[in-house]
Amino acid sequence: MLTFRPLPPWVARGALAAALLRATGEPIAGVLDMLAERRGLARAVKRLTPDETRLVLVIDQFEELYR
């Protein structure tokens, strides 16, 4: 289970990127840039998880990431 506290968007994206990297154990170049883009979260998750791997991501106050 991944958890992080809602923060200003630029900090929240960093916390989300760190949580995704901790969960997968795979470093990924440009994950912060990807999260800042439209549909970036979907792209980042797709790149971080191998085929057929499922990831449950619960984000409280999701709007804080993209305000």
Protein Blocks (a to p, Z undefined) as FASTA:
>chain_A
ZZdddddfklmmmmmmmmmmmmnopacehklmmmmpghklmmmmmmmpcghiacddddeh
kllmmZZ
